[in-house]
């Protein structure tokens, strides 16, 4: 297993340093057909805040 994004800290931080990025509540993952993009369903883990995003990670870096 390899970490490709984040360090386990919950939050909403986007950054060019993928290991410093923060995700709030991963609800799903998908990989593009060519294997170059990871799609992350980042949700709100039941929190009343309306935070639901599709995040993308370019895996070719």
Order of alpha helices (4+ residues) and beta strands (2+ residues): beta-beta-beta
